[in-house]
C-alpha cells in the first residue's frame, strides 16, 4: 500500500507541475500582418523567438513556471524562405526567429511568472522603449487583482513631431523621450536615477494620458505593474477595447 500511495502522490505532484504551466494566446486584431517577437530571460524563447500572424490569426504558446520574458510586435517585415530579412519597426537580430530584443521604439509586454519564491505572476505593457503598435494583456481566469493592461489608442496618430519615426509616408512608430533626446531627466539616469529624482515629463504624461495602464517611463510602477495567479493570458495586437 505504501508503494501505491507514493506512486499516486508522485503522479499528483507531476500533474500539479504540469498544470501550472501558463498558456499565452497571441492574437492579431490589426488590419495588417504583425510579426511577434519573443525574448526569454530564462529558458528557451517561446515560439522559437518569432513568427508571423496575419490579420485575425492567433497562436498559443506554453511557458513553464518561473518563466520570464517579453513579447513585442514587428511591422512591415520582409523575410525570405530561410527566415532572413528585416522589419521597419521592432526589428531584432536573427531574422524571423529573434535571438535578441527588438529595436526601439517598440511596445513591449513583459512577464515574470509564478515560481520559486513567488506564487503570483507579474506583468505589464511598457512604452518605456517607445510605441509602434497597440498591445493588450487580458488574464483569462485567475485570482487576485488580475487587471487588464494595455495601450488601445494608436499613439502614432498623435505622436509629437520630435518623436516621430517615418516610413512609407506615414508615422510608423513614436520614440520615447529617452531615445529621442538621450538626457538623464528623460532616461532616469545620473542625477535622475532614482524614483525620487526622476519625475514624469510632458512626453511620458502624453503616453500615460493615452494609455493609463501602460508604463510611461522607468519609474511608473505604481499604476502599471499588474499581478495575477493561476491564469492563462490573451495578448492582443491592436486591441479594440
N, C-alpha and C positions, 0 to 999 in steps of 0.2 A: 504493500500500500504506500510506503514511503517513496518508492521509486516513481510510482504513478503520480503521487502528489507533486513531487519536484519536477517531473516532466510537464505536468499541467501548469505549474507555476511558471516554468521557463517559457512555455508556449504563450501564456498570457502576457508575460513581460515582453516577449518578442512582438506580440500583436500590438501591445501598447506603444512600443517604439515605432513600429511601422505606421500606426495610425496617427502618430504625432507629426509625420511629415506634412509639409504645407504645400498646397497647390496654388500656383499663380495662374490665373486665366487672363491672358493678354489679348485684348481685342482692339481692332482698328475701326473707330467710328468716323474717321476722316473721309473726305471725298477723294483722297489720293492715297497712293501706296506709302506706307511707312516701313522703315527697316529698323525694328527694335534692336538695340544693343544691350548686352548684359555684361556685368563685371562682378566677379565674386571676390570678397575679402578673404574668404577661406573656402577651400574645396574647388571643385570643377565649376566652370562657368555654366550657367543654365542655358539651354538652347544652343549649346556649342559656341556661345558668345554673340550670336546674331543670326537674324533670319528676316524674311520679307513677309509683310502682311498686306494683302490687297484690301480695298475698302470692304468692310463687313466681315472680314476673316478674323478668326481667333485661334489661339494656340495655348494649351495647358502645359505648364512646366512644374515639376515637383522638386522641392528643396528639402534637405534633411534638417532635423532640429539643430539650432545653433547657427544656421546659415546666415551670412551677412553679405550684402552686395547692393547693386543698383541696376536700374533699368533706365533707358532713355530712348528717344526716337531719333532716327536719322532720316533726312528728307532729300529728295532729288538725287538719288543714288544711281550709279551705273556700274554693274558688275558683269564680268564675263562668266563663261561656264565653269571656270575654275574658282570663282569667287573673288577674283582680283578686281579692284576698282576703287571708287571713292564716292563720297557724298558731299553735297553742298553744305549741309549743316549736320552737326553731331558726328562727324567723321572720326574713325578710330583706326589705330594700327591693326593690321591683319586682314583688311578687306571685309568681306561679308561677315566672317566669324571673328569678332573683335578679340584681340589679345591685350587690349588696354582700354582706358576710358575714352569717352567721347570728347572731341574738341569743343570747348565753349565758343559761343553761347549755346547751351543746351539745357532743356528742362530735365530734371532728374527725379526719379522715385527711389528712395533709399530704405532698406530694411535691415534690421537685426532681429532674427527670430529667437523665440524662447529656446533655452538650452543652457546647460551648465548651471550657473547660479541665478538665472532669471527664469521666471515662469510666465512671462508675457512678451509679446512682440513689440518692437518699436519701429515706427515707420513715419516717413514724411515725404512731401513733394517740395523740391527745392528749386528756387530761382536764383540761388547764390551765384551760380555759373551762367546766369542769363536765361533766356527763353527762346525756344524755337518752335515748339508745338505744345498744344494743350494736353495735360495729363491728369488723370484722377485715379485714386485708390479707394475701393469700397470693400470693407470686410463683409464676407458673405454669411457670417454667423458669429459665434464667439461670445465671450463675456468680458466685462469691463467697459471702458469708455467707447472703444470701437468706433471712432469718428470717421466720417468721410474726409479725405484730404485731396485737394486738387486745385488746378488752375483751369477754370472753364472759359474765362474770357480770352480772346485772341489778342495777346499783348503786341503782336506785330502791327496791328492796325493803329495803335496809339503810341507807338514807341517814339520817344524823343529823337530828333534828328541826329543828335550826337551819339546815340546808342545804336542806331540802325545798322544792320548788315543787309546790303542789297544784293539781289541776284535775279536775273531774268526780268528786270524792270520793275521789281517789287521788293518790299521788305520781307526777308526770309527768316530773320532772327533779330532778337533785341539783346544787346550786350548788357551785362551788369556794369554798374559804375566802376567797380574794381577793375574789370577787364578793359574798360574804355580809358580810364584815367590813371590806373596803377598808383593810386595815392593812399597813404595809410588810413585816412579818415573813411575811405570807401572800402578798403580791404581789411580793416580791423587788424592792422599790423603796427609794429613800432610803438609809439606812444598811445596808439588807439587799440592796443592788443588785448584789452580786457572788456568784459561786458559793461563795466562802469565808464570806460573811456571811449567806447565805440557805440555811437548812437545812430538811430535811423537817419537817413538823408532824404532829400526830396525825391531821389530816384528810387530808393528802397520803399519809401512811402507810396509812390505811384504803383509799384508792384504789389504792395500789400493791399492797397485800396481795390485793385482789380482782382486779386486772388487772396482773400483774407486767411485761408487755411494753409497757405504755402509759405515756406521760408523765403523771406525777402532780403535778408543779409545774415552775416555769420552768426550773430548772437540773438537771432529771432526765435529762441527756443520755446518760450512760454506758450505761444499760441500756435505753434507749428509742429511740435513733436506729438505724435499720437501713439496710443498703446491699445493692445487687444490681446486676448488669449483664446486659444482653441479655435482658430478660424482659418479658412482659405481666403484668398483675395482676388478681386477683379481689378485689373489695371487697364484703363481705357485711354486710348489716344483720341483727342478731340471729344472729350465728354460733353454731353448736351446739357446735363443738369448736375 
